[in-house]
């Protein structure tokens, strides 16, 4: 539920052009006290709201928080529905981390 809410907030911010949400989602993914599903959902929302390069500490979050268990937990989230053999979250992160490998993909959904 929390992941759905965070991603919905990000989507609404993107649709409505709400800049304050960029700061909020950035705070959420950087807060180690938040659950992994909230942090990862917040970072996905944040990446869709900015055109900034991926910061190094974000790579650390991906490497430590994104596990098979987290991917399975988030598999039912509509924004991360399994796209290939049950790897919706992992596929989304791969695209966001390697945008040059996916020329059709844009982080801001242009």
N, C-alpha and C positions, 0 to 999 in steps of 0.2 A: 504494500500500500504506500509506504513512504517513497519508494522509488517512483511509483506512478505519479505521486503528487509533485515530486521534484521535477520530473520530466515534463509534466503538464505545465508547471510554472515556467519552465524554460521555453516551451512551445508558445505559450501565451505571450511571453515577453518578446519572442522573436516576431510573432504576428502583429503585436501592438507597438513594437519599437520601444520597449520599456528598458531604458538604460540602467536603472537602479538594480535590476535583477542580475546584471553582469557582476556587480560587486557582491551581491548576496550569494550567488552560486559559487563565486570564487572563494568566499569565506567558508562555505559549506564543504567544498572539496579539500580545503587546506586544514580543516579542523580534525586532528587525529582522534578526538573524543567521539566523533560521529561514527555510526556504523558504516561498514564498508559499502553496503548497498546504497546508502545515502551519498557518501563521498563520490562513488563512481557515477551515480546518476547525476549528481551535481556537476561533475567534470564534463560529462557528455553534454549537458545543457549549456554549460559555459563555453565549450568548444564550438557549439553551434551559434553562439551569440557573438563571438569575437573572431577576428582574422589574425590574431596574434600567433606567433610560433609556439609550439608546445614547450613549456618551461621544463627544465631538467627535473625539478622536484615532482612534476606530474608524471614523468617516466618512472620515477621511483614508486609513486602511488600505484601506477598500472602494474608494475612488476611485483609488488607486495600484496596488494588488495585483490587483484583480479585472479581468482582461482577457479578451478572447475566447479567447486561448490557454489561460488557466487554466480557463475554463468548459469548454473542449473536453477538457482533461486530466481534469477532475473529472466529466465526463459519465457515465463508467462506474461511478462510486462509487454503491453501492446507496442510500445515504442521499440522494443528489442526482440520482437518475435523472431523465433528461429528462422534464419534465412538459408542456412546450409547445414544440414545434419546436426541441428541442435547447437549451433555456435553463434547465435545472434549477437550476443555481447562481444564475443571475441572477434567476430567479423567486423562489427562496428568500430571497435578500437583499432583493429588493423588498418582499416581505411583512414581513420582519423590520424593515426600515427605516421602513415606513409602516403600522404595525399598525392605525391608524385607518381606512385605506382597505380593510381586510379584516376586517370585524367578526367573521367566523367563525374567524379565525386567532388563536391564543394562543401566545405564545412558549414557555410552559412545558408545552404539550401537555395542558392540563387537559381 
